[in-house]
């Protein structure tokens, strides 16, 4: 779940099946699994699947999903380069776990590194901001904590194959859904 509409959809499915939720937030719906009969649980899995969601029960999958949500949020947060915390420090503090162990689990399950995933999320956000056309590239770079416009442009071109300026004037957009990055 990556947006408020996702939360609403999931909430409706749980309500429809009369399953009580302990909590519901982006990426996580918590309930007492032991009180749900298997027949209802199977219906829940089916209805969630129809809406593009899945139940994750493996602890490492839950951890990676939480990491991905945090990276999505962090990629869209505003911070100047001077105040932005190092990514590994932020992740270590947020998850209260050793960064190297988190990175190993993430890489094994996602076939990419935390850093590359984070950069891909930032580039998707840059695409969004470019399409809005309200900010200059310098403002976008500063807002997302890049040290320079050239650093932003370099990462953007490396991932998309074109410069941010070329993307901006391109009639065809190539944005991806956030959960597909």
Phi, psi and omega in degrees: 000123184236007180205172181295327177295325176298315179300316180297316180298312181296318179301317179297320180296315178297317178298316180301323180269003179057046177253124180283134177261133173286319177202156178218120176213171182307123177084359186207125171239121183249131177215170177273094185304327185291341180266000181263118177299150182304323181297319178289320180298319178295322176296319179300311179302318181294312181294320177296318179298318178301330181265006176090018180244164176219155176270129180248119180249340179289131184299321179291324177295319178298316179299313181296320177299317177296319177299315181298317178297318179296319179293323176298313180296315183296322180296335182258003179276151180263128176199138177287159179303329182288328185259350182288129179282149176302138185304313181298322178294318179299313182295317179300314181293316183295320184258357177052043180217159178298130183300318183298321179290321176296317181296322180294316179296314180301311182297320180296320184274329185256350181060029173207167180271163176300317181298315180293321178296318180297316179297319179299321178294318179297317181296321177297322178291322176299317177303315180300312181295322177296320180293325177294326177070018182267342183238149173282167178297324177297317179294321178296314180301314180295315182301323183266007174081018176285147180286337179199164176295323181294325177295314177300311182300320180296313178295319180299312182293323179299322182274326187255339183088355178226163179282160175302322179296318178294322178298317183299322182268354180290132181288336183257122178271153182234033180289149179245151172300144186301326182280359178253358181289000000 
